[in-house]
């Protein structure tokens, strides 16, 4: 998954939360990591959902934190639009 795809998933999760009347801070995304994967410095800590027999780990993350990390590291350009 590219940083742009990850950012789109974050925005989609936050938009869905807003449409349902939930706080966007509670929006989550799910990511699957291969066995032995190590996160880069400062990457948000996710919560482990499960681990399969091949060692892959499924974790969920706060969408806002992942999007902020992507922007802070210059991997995506975030532009804010005011909803009408």
C-alpha positions in Angstrom: 0.0 0.0 0.0 1.4 3.4 -1.0 1.3 6.4 1.4 -1.4 8.0 -0.9 -3.6 4.9 -0.6 -3.1 4.8 3.1 -4.1 8.5 3.3 -7.2 7.9 1.2 -8.2 5.1 3.6 -7.8 7.4 6.6 -9.9 10.1 5.0 -12.5 7.6 4.0 -12.7 6.3 7.6 -13.0 9.8 9.0 -15.7 10.8 6.5 -17.7 7.7 7.3 -17.5 8.4 11.0 -18.7 12.0 10.4 -21.6 10.8 8.2 -22.7 8.4 11.0 -22.5 11.2 13.6 -19.5 9.7 15.4 -16.4 11.7 16.4 -13.8 11.6 13.7 -11.1 11.0 16.4 -12.6 7.5 16.9 -12.3 6.5 13.2 -9.9 3.6 12.7 -8.2 1.9 9.8 -7.0 -1.7 9.7 -3.5 -2.6 8.4 -1.9 -6.0 7.9 1.8 -6.4 8.5 4.1 -9.2 7.4 6.0 -11.3 9.9 9.0 -9.4 11.2 7.9 -5.9 10.0 9.3 -3.1 12.1 7.6 0.3 12.1 9.5 3.5 11.3 10.2 6.0 14.0 7.2 7.8 15.3 4.6 5.6 13.5 1.4 5.5 15.6 1.0 2.5 17.8 -1.9 0.3 16.8 -3.8 -2.2 18.7 -3.3 -5.9 17.8 -6.5 -7.4 16.4 -5.1 -10.9 15.6 -2.1 -12.8 14.4 -2.3 -15.6 11.8 -0.3 -18.8 11.6 2.1 -17.3 9.1 3.0 -14.5 11.6 1.1 -11.7 9.8 -0.4 -9.2 12.2 -3.6 -7.4 11.8 -3.7 -4.1 13.7 -6.1 -1.2 13.9 -5.0 2.4 14.1 -6.6 5.8 14.7 -7.0 7.2 11.2 -6.3 10.7 12.3 -2.9 9.7 13.8 -1.8 7.8 10.7 -2.8 10.7 8.5 -0.9 13.1 10.7 2.2 10.9 10.6 2.1 10.6 6.8 1.8 14.4 6.5 4.5 15.1 9.1 7.0 12.8 7.3 6.3 14.5 3.9 4.7 11.4 2.4 1.4 13.1 1.6 0.2 16.6 1.2 -2.9 17.2 3.3 -5.3 20.0 2.2 -8.3 21.0 4.3 -11.6 21.7 2.6 -14.5 23.3 4.5 -17.7 21.4 4.1 -20.7 23.5 3.0 
